């Protein structure tokens, strides 16, 4: 059982609603050989994180948009990747 599952079980045992538990986790960063963040590979971890009980997965906009010059496009790319991977969880 994952840590989140253990906490939800303990909450239920204590008479609390386990659905109230929020589990925030960072996406584990995968880097290219050059040291840059591989956004696609990093976001590929989303399904496993959600299956393990995460309710929020943190990502850094700078992964998709290192210079922040085109933040809207970088954010849209992260959202697209998250949505695509979250749908497989």
C-alpha positions as CSV (number, residue, x, y, z in Angstrom):
1,X,0.0,0.0,0.0
2,X,1.3,3.5,-0.9
3,X,1.8,6.2,1.7
4,X,-1.4,7.9,0.3
5,X,-3.4,4.7,0.7
6,X,-2.1,4.3,4.2
7,X,-3.1,7.8,5.1
8,X,-6.6,7.4,3.5
9,X,-7.1,4.1,5.4
10,X,-6.0,5.8,8.7
11,X,-8.4,8.7,8.1
12,X,-11.3,6.3,7.4
13,X,-10.4,4.3,10.6
14,X,-10.5,7.6,12.5
15,X,-14.0,8.4,11.1
16,X,-12.7,11.1,8.8
17,X,-13.4,11.4,5.0
18,X,-10.4,10.0,3.2
19,X,-11.5,12.0,0.1
20,X,-10.4,15.1,2.0
21,X,-6.8,14.1,1.8
22,X,-4.8,16.2,-0.7
23,X,-1.5,14.7,-1.9
24,X,0.8,17.1,-3.6
25,X,3.9,15.7,-5.4
26,X,6.4,17.1,-7.8
27,X,6.8,15.5,-11.1
28,X,10.2,13.7,-11.0
29,X,12.5,15.6,-13.4
30,X,14.0,13.6,-16.2
31,X,16.9,15.3,-17.9
32,X,18.5,14.9,-21.3
33,X,22.2,14.0,-21.7
34,X,22.8,17.8,-22.2
35,X,21.1,18.5,-18.8
36,X,17.9,20.1,-20.1
37,X,14.6,19.0,-18.7
38,X,13.0,16.4,-20.9
39,X,9.4,17.7,-20.5
40,X,7.7,14.8,-22.3
41,X,9.6,12.1,-20.3
42,X,9.1,14.0,-17.0
43,X,5.3,14.3,-17.6
44,X,5.2,10.6,-18.5
45,X,5.3,9.9,-14.7
46,X,1.9,11.5,-14.2
47,X,-0.2,8.2,-14.5
48,X,1.9,6.4,-11.9
49,X,1.8,9.4,-9.6
50,X,-2.0,9.6,-9.8
51,X,-2.4,5.8,-9.4
52,X,-0.3,6.1,-6.2
53,X,-2.7,8.6,-4.8
54,X,-1.4,12.0,-5.9
55,X,-4.2,14.6,-6.2
56,X,-1.9,17.4,-7.4
57,X,1.2,17.0,-9.5
58,X,3.5,20.0,-9.6
59,X,5.4,21.0,-12.7
60,X,7.6,24.1,-13.3
61,X,6.7,26.3,-16.3
62,X,10.4,26.8,-16.9
63,X,10.6,23.2,-18.0
64,X,8.5,24.0,-21.1
65,X,9.6,27.6,-21.4
66,X,13.1,28.1,-20.0
67,X,13.3,31.8,-20.8
68,X,9.7,32.6,-20.1
69,X,9.4,34.6,-23.3
70,X,6.4,32.6,-24.4
71,X,4.9,31.5,-21.1
72,X,1.4,31.0,-22.6
73,X,2.7,28.5,-25.2
74,X,4.8,26.7,-22.5
75,X,1.9,26.5,-20.1
76,X,-0.4,25.2,-22.9
77,X,2.2,22.5,-23.7
78,X,2.4,21.4,-20.1
79,X,-1.4,21.3,-19.8
80,X,-1.6,19.2,-23.0
81,X,1.0,16.7,-21.8
82,X,-0.6,16.5,-18.3
83,X,-4.0,15.9,-19.8
84,X,-2.8,13.3,-22.2
85,X,-1.0,11.4,-19.4
86,X,-3.6,11.9,-16.8
87,X,-6.2,10.3,-19.1
88,X,-4.1,7.1,-19.0
89,X,-4.1,6.9,-15.2
